[in-house]
Amino acid sequence: DAKTTQPNSMESNEEEPVHLPCNHSTISGTDYIHWYRQLPSQGPEYVIHGLTSNVNNRMASLAIAEDRKSSTLILHRATLRDAAVYYCILRDLGGMRFGAGTRLTVKP
Amino acid sequence: GAVVSQHPSRVICKSGTSVKIECRSLDFQATTMFWYRQFPKKSLMLMATSNEGSKATYEQGVEKDKFLINHASLTLSTLTVTSAHPEDSSFYICSARDQGTKAFFGQGTRLTVV
């Protein structure tokens, strides 16, 4: 399985944008890039996914590098409720395999 | 969005007993469901892939006789932890995939074996 590399932790101030990076240099042509987040004692929550083009939804934006070897999840205005562990996952058809993720701390 | 429901959310059982955890897809049919477990401060670990009407596929190192998985319908998969021991205490999470590429996760079940 292609692996992803994310920083262990990041901090942000409330109301400011957050850019969460993910490297996936061994991504294959059919791998979708998925982002999920997990709040304490809850199951992961879908955030966004994409294949080649940048994607926007009500939660976030996903910027995918032209060579697809990296991507960035963008939270436009961080709130305290966005504090969570964010996982960047490459997926074809099987089960999702989670790395360590990035623990995002949002400071008021 | 699609909803996956897990039950119970929390269970305490005695060592040596068995515990069943249910995972239901509430508004879509899931031919494939996945079971994970998560230890404190750790990431999710995929345990098995559950296919409706057939045997589950277990990840390497996961005992199939210990963790019995049944996927009898398109909306229900169950995980039974047999002869539970304290080291089986963990957070168990299921997920289901819809027709697309998204996966939806249950809220998790915290199992404590005493």
Interface residues (C-beta under 8 A of the other chain):
Chain A: Y32 H34 Y36 Q38 S41 Q42 G43 P44 E45 Y46 H49 Y87 R91 G94 G95 M96 R97 F98 G99 A100 G101
Chain B: G1 V4 Q6 F34 Y36 S43 L44 M45 L46 T49 F91 I93 S95 T101 K102 A103 F104 F105 G106 Q107 G108 R110
